[in-house]
Amino acid sequence: MAELSSVINSSYCHTKSLNLQINTQKCAAYDEKGDLVFRLIKEEFFTLHHRRVLYDDKGNPIVTLYKKNLSKIQTGGMSRLDVFLANNTDESMCDFRVITYGNQISSCTVYYRESPKVVAKIENNMGFNVWIEPNMDSAFIMALIMIIMEDSKGLRLMHTTEKVAGEVAGQVAIATLAGLATA
């Protein structure tokens, strides 16, 4: 995966695969040693756009995500999130795609473009375990997880597709969530 450049910042790319454990009660992600790596969803109560912010281990903001109210369609069972980075203006092919399984996100896989190349896997077994491919931007993967976790908070009862924009190093990345029929 060495050909992938960082999305948020190269300091979040590691030469070895990274395993993280997300504690949803503490809204934090820890490495295998138990050290804090990221602080996850932190509500900004006085905003109009339902912003979610990802922080580093020192409390510095890394990326801000917010919902955009656009067209919505989704089916149960399996969902697909197509991610288009800011420099992908024609959107003929997504830059990343995320496939989620189960109504409460039992697992999901992040792929590079439309290829079978897996860049991250997330499993929910009494807490989220996250495996991230070497040279993949871990902060970007955590931002995707924030989007997925936000979607799982009761929106499954509605037929929804969400467009989510994240401010990434002064640019905007757009992600579109659409339902898939289970095969």
C-alpha positions as protocol buffer text, in pm:
chain_id: "A"
residue {
  index: 1
  type: MET
  ca { x: 0 y: 0 z: 0 }
}
residue {
  index: 2
  type: ALA
  ca { x: 307 y: 223 z: -22 }
}
residue {
  index: 3
  type: GLU
  ca { x: 156 y: 407 z: -322 }
}
residue {
  index: 4
  type: LEU
  ca { x: -111 y: 565 z: -104 }
}
residue {
  index: 5
  type: SER
  ca { x: -30 y: 911 z: 19 }
}
residue {
  index: 6
  type: SER
  ca { x: -169 y: 1047 z: 340 }
}
residue {
  index: 7
  type: VAL
  ca { x: -514 y: 1203 z: 338 }
}
residue {
  index: 8
  type: ILE
  ca { x: -500 y: 1409 z: 657 }
}
residue {
  index: 9
  type: ASN
  ca { x: -131 y: 1411 z: 749 }
}
residue {
  index: 10
  type: SER
  ca { x: 167 y: 1183 z: 683 }
}
residue {
  index: 11
  type: SER
  ca { x: 240 y: 1171 z: 1058 }
}
residue {
  index: 12
  type: TYR
  ca { x: -63 y: 939 z: 1087 }
}
residue {
  index: 13
  type: CYS
  ca { x: 85 y: 686 z: 840 }
}
residue {
  index: 14
  type: HIS
  ca { x: 279 y: 401 z: 1002 }
}
residue {
  index: 15
  type: THR
  ca { x: 529 y: 163 z: 843 }
}
residue {
  index: 16
  type: LYS
  ca { x: 368 y: -136 z: 1018 }
}
residue {
  index: 17
  type: SER
  ca { x: 3 y: -230 z: 1045 }
}
residue {
  index: 18
  type: LEU
  ca { x: -175 y: -59 z: 1332 }
}
residue {
  index: 19
  type: ASN
  ca { x: -423 y: -222 z: 1568 }
}
residue {
  index: 20
  type: LEU
  ca { x: -653 y: 4 z: 1767 }
}
residue {
  index: 21
  type: GLN
  ca { x: -922 y: -63 z: 2025 }
}
residue {
  index: 22
  type: ILE
  ca { x: -1206 y: 189 z: 2037 }
}
residue {
  index: 23
  type: ASN
  ca { x: -1374 y: 241 z: 2372 }
}
residue {
  index: 24
  type: THR
  ca { x: -1712 y: 388 z: 2279 }
}
residue {
  index: 25
  type: GLN
  ca { x: -1796 y: 484 z: 2639 }
}
residue {
  index: 26
  type: LYS
  ca { x: -1479 y: 691 z: 2671 }
}
residue {
  index: 27
  type: CYS
  ca { x: -1492 y: 807 z: 2307 }
}
residue {
  index: 28
  type: ALA
  ca { x: -1127 y: 713 z: 2265 }
}
residue {
  index: 29
  type: ALA
  ca { x: -900 y: 485 z: 2061 }
}
residue {
  index: 30
  type: TYR
  ca { x: -604 y: 306 z: 2216 }
}
residue {
  index: 31
  type: ASP
  ca { x: -309 y: 119 z: 2065 }
}
residue {
  index: 32
  type: GLU
  ca { x: -197 y: -233 z: 2162 }
}
residue {
  index: 33
  type: LYS
  ca { x: 2 y: -93 z: 2457 }
}
residue {
  index: 34
  type: GLY
  ca { x: -306 y: 81 z: 2594 }
}
residue {
  index: 35
  type: ASP
  ca { x: -181 y: 428 z: 2504 }
}
residue {
  index: 36
  type: LEU
  ca { x: -436 y: 687 z: 2393 }
}
residue {
  index: 37
  type: VAL
  ca { x: -407 y: 756 z: 2018 }
}
residue {
  index: 38
  type: PHE
  ca { x: -728 y: 945 z: 1932 }
}
residue {
  index: 39
  type: ARG
  ca { x: -1020 y: 1104 z: 2109 }
}
residue {
  index: 40
  type: LEU
  ca { x: -1325 y: 1038 z: 1902 }
}
residue {
  index: 41
  type: ILE
  ca { x: -1663 y: 1201 z: 1869 }
}
residue {
  index: 42
  type: LYS
  ca { x: -1673 y: 1515 z: 2078 }
}
residue {
  index: 43
  type: GLU
  ca { x: -1995 y: 1711 z: 2042 }
}
residue {
  index: 44
  type: GLU
  ca { x: -1967 y: 2078 z: 1972 }
}
residue {
  index: 45
  type: PHE
  ca { x: -2295 y: 2180 z: 2135 }
}
residue {
  index: 46
  type: PHE
  ca { x: -2325 y: 2536 z: 2008 }
}
residue {
  index: 47
  type: THR
  ca { x: -2308 y: 2470 z: 1635 }
}
residue {
  index: 48
  type: LEU
  ca { x: -2582 y: 2451 z: 1376 }
}
residue {
  index: 49
  type: HIS
  ca { x: -2421 y: 2179 z: 1168 }
}
residue {
  index: 50
  type: HIS
  ca { x: -2395 y: 1889 z: 1417 }
}
residue {
  index: 51
  type: ARG
  ca { x: -2017 y: 1887 z: 1397 }
}
residue {
  index: 52
  type: ARG
  ca { x: -1804 y: 1597 z: 1518 }
}
residue {
  index: 53
  type: VAL
  ca { x: -1435 y: 1649 z: 1584 }
}
residue {
  index: 54
  type: LEU
  ca { x: -1151 y: 1394 z: 1592 }
}
residue {
  index: 55
  type: TYR
  ca { x: -871 y: 1489 z: 1833 }
}
residue {
  index: 56
  type: ASP
  ca { x: -520 y: 1353 z: 1873 }
}
residue {
  index: 57
  type: ASP
  ca { x: -388 y: 1215 z: 2202 }
}
residue {
  index: 58
  type: LYS
  ca { x: -294 y: 1566 z: 2321 }
}
residue {
  index: 59
  type: GLY
  ca { x: -640 y: 1712 z: 2255 }
}
residue {
  index: 60
  type: ASN
  ca { x: -552 y: 1891 z: 1931 }
}
residue {
  index: 61
  type: PRO
  ca { x: -828 y: 1883 z: 1666 }
}
residue {
  index: 62
  type: ILE
  ca { x: -740 y: 1678 z: 1358 }
}
residue {
  index: 63
  type: VAL
  ca { x: -1054 y: 1682 z: 1146 }
}
residue {
  index: 64
  type: THR
  ca { x: -1407 y: 1822 z: 1170 }
}
residue {
  index: 65
  type: LEU
  ca { x: -1701 y: 1630 z: 1023 }
}
residue {
  index: 66
  type: TYR
  ca { x: -2050 y: 1761 z: 970 }
}
residue {
  index: 67
  type: LYS
  ca { x: -2370 y: 1633 z: 817 }
}
residue {
  index: 68
  type: LYS
  ca { x: -2515 y: 1774 z: 501 }
}
residue {
  index: 69
  type: ASN
  ca { x: -2886 y: 1724 z: 446 }
}
residue {
  index: 70
  type: LEU
  ca { x: -2914 y: 1574 z: 100 }
}
residue {
  index: 71
  type: SER
  ca { x: -3103 y: 1289 z: -66 }
}
residue {
  index: 72
  type: LYS
  ca { x: -3136 y: 975 z: 144 }
}
residue {
  index: 73
  type: ILE
  ca { x: -3170 y: 606 z: 46 }
}
residue {
  index: 74
  type: GLN
  ca { x: -3057 y: 294 z: 237 }
}
residue {
  index: 75
  type: THR
  ca { x: -3148 y: -71 z: 275 }
}
residue {
  index: 76
  type: GLY
  ca { x: -3079 y: -310 z: 562 }
}
residue {
  index: 77
  type: GLY
  ca { x: -2817 y: -580 z: 586 }
}
residue {
  index: 78
  type: MET
  ca { x: -2522 y: -429 z: 404 }
}
residue {
  index: 79
  type: SER
  ca { x: -2433 y: -68 z: 333 }
}
residue {
  index: 80
  type: ARG
  ca { x: -2173 y: 93 z: 113 }
}
residue {
  index: 81
  type: LEU
  ca { x: -1999 y: 422 z: 178 }
}
residue {
  index: 82
  type: ASP
  ca { x: -1824 y: 571 z: -127 }
}
residue {
  index: 83
  type: VAL
  ca { x: -1557 y: 824 z: -33 }
}
residue {
  index: 84
  type: PHE
  ca { x: -1449 y: 1093 z: -278 }
}
residue {
  index: 85
  type: LEU
  ca { x: -1151 y: 1306 z: -179 }
}
residue {
  index: 86
  type: ALA
  ca { x: -1143 y: 1676 z: -264 }
}
residue {
  index: 87
  type: ASN
  ca { x: -910 y: 1634 z: -563 }
}
residue {
  index: 88
  type: ASN
  ca { x: -1143 y: 1374 z: -722 }
}
residue {
  index: 89
  type: THR
  ca { x: -1367 y: 1630 z: -891 }
}
residue {
  index: 90
  type: ASP
  ca { x: -1518 y: 1408 z: -1160 }
}
residue {
  index: 91
  type: GLU
  ca { x: -1625 y: 1140 z: -907 }
}
residue {
  index: 92
  type: SER
  ca { x: -1620 y: 871 z: -1177 }
}
residue {
  index: 93
  type: MET
  ca { x: -1458 y: 633 z: -927 }
}
residue {
  index: 94
  type: CYS
  ca { x: -1451 y: 657 z: -550 }
}
residue {
  index: 95
  type: ASP
  ca { x: -1116 y: 693 z: -372 }
}
residue {
  index: 96
  type: PHE
  ca { x: -1219 y: 452 z: -95 }
}
residue {
  index: 97
  type: ARG
  ca { x: -1525 y: 242 z: -26 }
}
residue {
  index: 98
  type: VAL
  ca { x: -1651 y: 111 z: 303 }
}
residue {
  index: 99
  type: ILE
  ca { x: -1879 y: -192 z: 328 }
}
residue {
  index: 100
  type: THR
  ca { x: -2065 y: -237 z: 658 }
}
residue {
  index: 101
  type: TYR
  ca { x: -2238 y: -556 z: 762 }
}
residue {
  index: 102
  type: GLY
  ca { x: -2522 y: -597 z: 1009 }
}
residue {
  index: 103
  type: ASN
  ca { x: -2775 y: -357 z: 1153 }
}
residue {
  index: 104
  type: GLN
  ca { x: -2551 y: -248 z: 1441 }
}
residue {
  index: 105
  type: ILE
  ca { x: -2218 y: -253 z: 1253 }
}
residue {
  index: 106
  type: SER
  ca { x: -2097 y: -600 z: 1341 }
}
residue {
  index: 107
  type: SER
  ca { x: -1806 y: -541 z: 1104 }
}
residue {
  index: 108
  type: CYS
  ca { x: -1691 y: -327 z: 817 }
}
residue {
  index: 109
  type: THR
  ca { x: -1411 y: -325 z: 563 }
}
residue {
  index: 110
  type: VAL
  ca { x: -1242 y: -27 z: 395 }
}
residue {
  index: 111
  type: TYR
  ca { x: -1119 y: -85 z: 38 }
}
residue {
  index: 112
  type: TYR
  ca { x: -892 y: 121 z: -184 }
}
residue {
  index: 113
  type: ARG
  ca { x: -1105 y: 244 z: -476 }
}
residue {
  index: 114
  type: GLU
  ca { x: -1301 y: -33 z: -647 }
}
residue {
  index: 115
  type: SER
  ca { x: -1017 y: -281 z: -595 }
}
residue {
  index: 116
  type: PRO
  ca { x: -1018 y: -581 z: -361 }
}
residue {
  index: 117
  type: LYS
  ca { x: -728 y: -418 z: -166 }
}
residue {
  index: 118
  type: VAL
  ca { x: -829 y: -393 z: 200 }
}
residue {
  index: 119
  type: VAL
  ca { x: -681 y: -91 z: 382 }
}
residue {
  index: 120
  type: ALA
  ca { x: -867 y: -133 z: 714 }
}
residue {
  index: 121
  type: LYS
  ca { x: -1101 y: -373 z: 892 }
}
residue {
  index: 122
  type: ILE
  ca { x: -1327 y: -295 z: 1184 }
}
residue {
  index: 123
  type: GLU
  ca { x: -1493 y: -559 z: 1403 }
}
residue {
  index: 124
  type: ASN
  ca { x: -1743 y: -491 z: 1678 }
}
residue {
  index: 125
  type: ASN
  ca { x: -1712 y: -752 z: 1949 }
}
residue {
  index: 126
  type: MET
  ca { x: -1791 y: -573 z: 2277 }
}
residue {
  index: 127
  type: GLY
  ca { x: -1583 y: -279 z: 2152 }
}
residue {
  index: 128
  type: PHE
  ca { x: -1446 y: -186 z: 1814 }
}
residue {
  index: 129
  type: ASN
  ca { x: -1120 y: -349 z: 1707 }
}
residue {
  index: 130
  type: VAL
  ca { x: -958 y: -168 z: 1415 }
}
residue {
  index: 131
  type: TRP
  ca { x: -680 y: -304 z: 1194 }
}
residue {
  index: 132
  type: ILE
  ca { x: -513 y: -52 z: 961 }
}
residue {
  index: 133
  type: GLU
  ca { x: -284 y: -145 z: 672 }
}
residue {
  index: 134
  type: PRO
  ca { x: 76 y: -9 z: 677 }
}
residue {
  index: 135
  type: ASN
  ca { x: 118 y: 333 z: 512 }
}
residue {
  index: 136
  type: MET
  ca { x: -253 y: 409 z: 549 }
}
residue {
  index: 137
  type: ASP
  ca { x: -356 y: 732 z: 721 }
}
residue {
  index: 138
  type: SER
  ca { x: -494 y: 618 z: 1059 }
}
residue {
  index: 139
  type: ALA
  ca { x: -659 y: 957 z: 1129 }
}
residue {
  index: 140
  type: PHE
  ca { x: -849 y: 929 z: 800 }
}
residue {
  index: 141
  type: ILE
  ca { x: -966 y: 577 z: 891 }
}
residue {
  index: 142
  type: MET
  ca { x: -1081 y: 707 z: 1231 }
}
residue {
  index: 143
  type: ALA
  ca { x: -1276 y: 985 z: 1057 }
}
residue {
  index: 144
  type: LEU
  ca { x: -1449 y: 721 z: 843 }
}
residue {
  index: 145
  type: ILE
  ca { x: -1530 y: 523 z: 1158 }
}
residue {
  index: 146
  type: MET
  ca { x: -1685 y: 837 z: 1310 }
}
residue {
  index: 147
  type: ILE
  ca { x: -1913 y: 864 z: 1006 }
}
residue {
  index: 148
  type: ILE
  ca { x: -2010 y: 497 z: 1031 }
}
residue {
  index: 149
  type: MET
  ca { x: -2072 y: 516 z: 1406 }
}
residue {
  index: 150
  type: GLU
  ca { x: -2286 y: 828 z: 1362 }
}
residue {
  index: 151
  type: ASP
  ca { x: -2493 y: 649 z: 1098 }
}
residue {
  index: 152
  type: SER
  ca { x: -2556 y: 355 z: 1331 }
}
residue {
  index: 153
  type: LYS
  ca { x: -2720 y: 574 z: 1601 }
}
residue {
  index: 154
  type: GLY
  ca { x: -3079 y: 495 z: 1511 }
}
residue {
  index: 155
  type: LEU
  ca { x: -3078 y: 608 z: 1151 }
}
residue {
  index: 156
  type: ARG
  ca { x: -3128 y: 250 z: 1037 }
}
residue {
  index: 157
  type: LEU
  ca { x: -3502 y: 286 z: 1095 }
}
residue {
  index: 158
  type: MET
  ca { x: -3519 y: 542 z: 817 }
}
residue {
  index: 159
  type: HIS
  ca { x: -3433 y: 493 z: 450 }
}
residue {
  index: 160
  type: THR
  ca { x: -3122 y: 707 z: 441 }
}
residue {
  index: 161
  type: THR
  ca { x: -2822 y: 802 z: 238 }
}
residue {
  index: 162
  type: GLU
  ca { x: -2600 y: 1058 z: 394 }
}
residue {
  index: 163
  type: LYS
  ca { x: -2350 y: 1289 z: 240 }
}
residue {
  index: 164
  type: VAL
  ca { x: -2089 y: 1383 z: 492 }
}
residue {
  index: 165
  type: ALA
  ca { x: -1823 y: 1643 z: 436 }
}
residue {
  index: 166
  type: GLY
  ca { x: -1507 y: 1659 z: 638 }
}
residue {
  index: 167
  type: GLU
  ca { x: -1264 y: 1944 z: 645 }
}
residue {
  index: 168
  type: VAL
  ca { x: -930 y: 1774 z: 587 }
}
residue {
  index: 169
  type: ALA
  ca { x: -625 y: 2001 z: 590 }
}
residue {
  index: 170
  type: GLY
  ca { x: -827 y: 2287 z: 443 }
}
residue {
  index: 171
  type: GLN
  ca { x: -990 y: 2070 z: 176 }
}
residue {
  index: 172
  type: VAL
  ca { x: -1323 y: 1894 z: 173 }
}
residue {
  index: 173
  type: ALA
  ca { x: -1377 y: 1522 z: 130 }
}
residue {
  index: 174
  type: ILE
  ca { x: -1727 y: 1400 z: 47 }
}
residue {
  index: 175
  type: ALA
  ca { x: -1857 y: 1059 z: 145 }
}
residue {
  index: 176
  type: THR
  ca { x: -2185 y: 917 z: 22 }
}
residue {
  index: 177
  type: LEU
  ca { x: -2355 y: 633 z: 204 }
}
residue {
  index: 178
  type: ALA
  ca { x: -2587 y: 418 z: -4 }
}
residue {
  index: 179
  type: GLY
  ca { x: -2761 y: 91 z: 69 }
}
residue {
  index: 180
  type: LEU
  ca { x: -2672 y: -229 z: -113 }
}
residue {
  index: 181
  type: ALA
  ca { x: -2874 y: -541 z: -165 }
}
residue {
  index: 182
  type: THR
  ca { x: -2716 y: -833 z: 17 }
}
residue {
  index: 183
  type: ALA
  ca { x: -2569 y: -1090 z: -218 }
}
